[in-house]
Amino acid sequence: MTSRLLILGLNIVVLATLLGAYGLIVGDNGLVGVSASMGLVGGILVIYSSAPVEPSISSLVSYTRTLVNAVTSTLEDLDLLDSKLCSIRKRDLYLLVFSKVPCPSRVDPGIGFTGGSPYLAIPIEPLSIETPGLSSELSDKAIEDQLRSILVDELSICKSVRVESESGFYRVQIIGLHEQLREFVKYPVDPYTMITLSTITQITPMNCTRLINRVNLPDGILLVTRVERVAE
């Protein structure tokens, strides 16, 4: 069981219940809609907190489908479908953050407001990988090797990974997507983007990885990312 997801899920469910009750009292259907989406996200986190840790294609597909539906609905209610996406590291906590503010650092897991805009922050469990980048400059090969180890060797959800750097940007090309996961790349969140951003954040000496652009290719996906340091 993942206790962090369980606690976060229960907190979101409680907050969603209170927000929904308030929305019904004041007659605000928008708040009721947001609370419903929050409750769905919280319920998903509670369910998956007890899921097996060992990854598999079937569990990954099931998790991704449920997460995509819940996150898309929540982003729509929060008016964040055009939001920016980044991964940040706060001590030992890794968050995937959706916000109209470029990679806000003062966020907590769940839903909140920063810089006058709402945000959605999803906790990501740290990957079991070596982190040479924490004490040295991040190289193309370091990113490529780690992503290949996870996406190709461990999860087998793509055929190859290529990484190139250019003027501080990292271009990650993921080729040969798994047929059962290919449909998800058109949604706001997908397993390839989640894993790529969180992996780079985990091995970089910086604490933030921003998604600059995401381009669908005939047999893959191109992610343009940038690493930087933000105030904790």
C-alpha positions in Angstrom: 0.0 0.0 0.0 1.2 3.6 -0.8 0.3 5.6 2.3 1.1 8.9 0.7 -1.6 8.3 -2.0 -4.1 7.0 0.6 -3.8 10.1 2.8 -3.9 12.4 -0.1 -7.0 10.6 -1.6 -8.8 10.8 1.7 -8.0 14.4 2.2 -9.3 15.2 -1.3 -12.5 13.3 -0.7 -13.2 15.2 2.5 -12.5 18.5 0.9 -14.7 17.6 -2.1 -17.5 16.7 0.2 -17.3 20.0 2.1 -17.0 22.0 -1.2 -20.0 20.1 -2.7 -22.1 20.8 0.4 -21.2 24.5 0.3 -22.0 24.6 -3.4 -25.4 23.1 -2.8 -26.2 25.5 0.0 -25.3 28.6 -2.0 -26.7 27.1 -5.3 -23.4 27.3 -7.2 -23.5 24.4 -9.7 -19.9 25.2 -10.7 -18.7 24.4 -7.2 -20.7 21.2 -7.2 -19.1 20.2 -10.5 -15.6 20.9 -9.2 -16.3 18.9 -6.0 -17.6 16.0 -8.0 -14.3 15.9 -10.0 -12.3 16.3 -6.9 -14.1 13.4 -5.3 -13.4 11.3 -8.3 -9.7 12.0 -8.2 -9.6 11.4 -4.5 -11.4 8.1 -4.9 -9.0 7.0 -7.6 -6.0 7.8 -5.4 -7.5 5.8 -2.5 -8.2 2.8 -4.8 -4.7 2.8 -6.3 -3.0 3.4 -3.0 -3.6 -0.3 -2.3 -2.6 -1.5 -5.8 0.4 -3.8 -6.3 3.7 -1.9 -6.7 5.0 -4.2 -9.4 4.1 -2.6 -12.8 2.3 -4.4 -15.6 0.8 -3.4 -18.9 -2.7 -4.3 -17.8 -2.5 -2.3 -14.5 -0.8 0.6 -16.2 -3.5 0.8 -18.9 -6.3 0.6 -16.3 -4.6 3.2 -14.1 -4.0 5.5 -17.1 -7.5 5.3 -18.4 -9.0 6.1 -15.0 -6.5 8.9 -14.3 -6.9 10.5 -17.7 -10.7 10.6 -17.4 -10.6 12.1 -13.9 -7.8 14.6 -14.5 -9.4 15.8 -17.8 -12.7 16.3 -16.1 -11.1 18.1 -13.2 -9.0 20.4 -15.5 -12.1 21.2 -17.4 -14.0 22.2 -14.3 -11.0 24.3 -13.1 -10.6 25.9 -16.5 -7.1 24.4 -16.8 -7.4 22.6 -20.1 -4.9 25.1 -21.6 -2.7 25.0 -18.5 1.1 24.5 -18.4 2.5 21.2 -17.1 5.7 20.6 -15.1 7.2 18.2 -12.6 8.8 19.6 -9.4 10.7 18.1 -6.5 10.0 19.3 -3.0 12.5 17.5 -0.7 11.4 13.8 -1.2 8.1 14.7 -2.8 7.5 14.7 -6.5 4.5 16.5 -8.0 3.1 16.7 -11.5 1.6 20.2 -11.6 -1.1 21.7 -13.9 -1.4 25.5 -13.7 -1.6 28.6 -15.8 1.3 29.9 -13.8 4.5 28.6 -15.2 5.7 25.8 -12.8 4.6 27.3 -9.4 6.7 25.9 -6.6 4.5 26.9 -3.6 2.0 24.1 -4.1 0.7 21.1 -2.1 -0.7 17.8 -3.4 -4.3 18.2 -4.5 -6.1 21.3 -5.7 -5.4 24.8 -4.6 -4.6 28.4 -5.8 -1.4 30.1 -6.5 -0.6 33.4 -8.4 -4.3 34.0 -8.7 -4.9 30.8 -10.6 -6.1 27.3 -9.5 -3.7 24.3 -9.8 -3.9 20.6 -9.7 -0.9 18.8 -8.2 -0.6 15.0 -8.5 2.0 13.2 -6.4 4.3 10.8 -8.3 6.1 8.0 -6.5 9.9 8.3 -6.9 11.3 5.8 -9.3 13.8 3.2 -8.2 16.7 4.5 -10.2 20.2 5.8 -9.6 20.5 9.6 -9.5 23.9 10.6 -10.8 22.5 13.9 -12.0 22.0 15.2 -8.5 25.7 15.8 -8.1 26.8 16.3 -11.7 25.6 18.1 -14.9 22.7 16.4 -16.6 23.7 14.9 -19.9 21.7 13.6 -22.9 23.0 10.1 -22.3 22.0 10.1 -18.6 18.4 11.0 -19.5 18.3 8.6 -22.4 19.8 5.7 -20.4 17.3 6.1 -17.6 14.3 6.5 -19.8 15.3 3.5 -21.9 15.7 1.5 -18.8 12.2 2.3 -17.6 10.1 2.7 -20.7 11.8 0.0 -22.9 13.5 -2.5 -20.6 11.2 -2.5 -17.5 7.7 -1.5 -18.7 8.1 -2.4 -22.4 5.7 0.4 -23.5 7.8 1.7 -26.4 10.6 0.5 -28.7 13.2 3.2 -28.3 14.1 6.5 -26.8 16.3 9.3 -28.1 17.4 12.4 -26.3 19.0 15.5 -27.7 19.9 18.8 -26.0 19.7 22.2 -27.6 20.2 25.6 -25.9 19.2 24.3 -22.5 16.2 22.3 -23.8 16.0 18.5 -23.9 14.2 16.9 -26.8 12.9 13.5 -25.9 11.7 11.3 -28.8 9.8 8.2 -27.8 9.3 5.8 -30.7 7.1 2.7 -31.1 4.4 3.4 -28.5 2.6 0.4 -27.0 -0.7 0.0 -28.9 -2.8 0.0 -25.8 -1.3 3.2 -24.6 -1.1 5.2 -27.8 -4.6 6.6 -27.5 -3.7 8.5 -24.3 -1.1 10.8 -25.8 -3.9 13.1 -27.1 -5.1 13.8 -23.5 -3.7 16.4 -21.0 -1.8 13.6 -19.2 -0.3 10.4 -20.5 2.1 7.8 -19.0 4.9 8.7 -21.4 4.9 12.4 -20.4 4.4 11.6 -16.7 7.3 9.2 -16.6 9.6 11.4 -18.7 9.1 14.6 -16.6 9.3 12.8 -13.3 12.4 10.9 -14.3 14.3 14.0 -15.5 13.3 15.8 -12.3 14.6 12.9 -10.2 18.0 12.8 -11.8 18.6 16.5 -12.5 20.5 18.8 -10.1 17.6 21.2 -10.6 14.2 20.7 -9.0 11.8 21.5 -11.9 11.2 20.1 -15.4 8.8 22.0 -17.6 7.0 20.6 -20.6 7.5 23.2 -23.3 5.9 21.3 -26.2 4.4 17.9 -26.9 4.1 16.8 -30.5 2.5 13.6 -31.7 4.5 11.7 -34.3 3.3 9.0 -36.7 4.7 6.3 -34.4 5.7 8.1 -31.3 5.7 11.3 -29.3 8.2 14.2 -29.1 8.5 16.0 -25.7 10.4 19.3 -25.5 11.4 19.9 -21.9 13.5 22.4 -19.9 15.0 21.9 -16.5 15.4 24.8 -14.1 15.5 25.6 -10.4 12.4 27.2 -8.7 12.1 28.4 -5.1 10.9 25.8 -2.6 
